[in-house]
Amino acid sequence: MKSVLIVEDNFAMLRGLEDNFKLKGYQVRTATDGEKGLNAALAEQPDLIILDIMLPKINGYEVCSLIRERNLQMPIIMLTAKTEESDQILGLDIGADDYITKPFSIKVLLARAQALLRRRQVQEPPVYEFGNCQLNVTNGTFKRGGKEIKLSPGEFRLLRLFLERAGNTLTREEILHSVWGYSHFFSLRDVDRFINNLRSKIEQDPNNATFLHDVGKGSYKFELS
């Protein structure tokens, strides 16, 4: 049975979310403020977190950031009434996997939750190795030449996607939707920006890439050798 932690301070919405996730067979844990939500996430490490942004004590951005700082990689879907592009980009850039604006369809939320969990069920090695680099998907760390290099949550998910799909050509649209989901305002240019940043961290010479190649027409391919 998959477990979900729902952190929401609106009691009526919390109850509705709890009931619907239980009907779908989830084990549900709830919290009504950011502090309790963070403690529950760290102690119980659920399979999925539904996280409101406007919370008492600690807001959702801080909760998400602190969870990722502990190298916990469970999917996080953020809920908010905010519609500004900068707010959505911030949520995704600090480590959220998807972003849903209120009001929303519970069926859409459940479908996105299931899609995120399906992606995590795909068997993958705990550590990917390429060249002198290692990406540890268990503890969320990246090393090059034995030295740990900090990746942002977006860069981590981007590299993980490329390693999962090594040898395949991926369009910017595929990358955008796989890494940042659908409910956001990230642009295709943002994809290029993240890829350039990632190259600077994984390549010996970013201008003469060994692994992460631009194959034209807005597409990229990751080669392990």
Secondary structure, DSSP 8 states (H G I E B T S, - for coil): --EEEEE-S-HHHHHHHHHHHHHTT-EEEEESSHHHHHHHHHHH--SEEEEESS-SSS-HHHHHHHHHHTT----EEEEES---HHHHHHHHHTT-SEEEESS--HHHHHHHHHHHHHHHHS---SEEEETTEEEETTTTEEEETTEE----HHHHHHHHHHHHTTTSEEEHHHHHHHHH-SSS---HHHHHHHHHHHHHHH-SSTTS-SSEEEEETTEEEE---
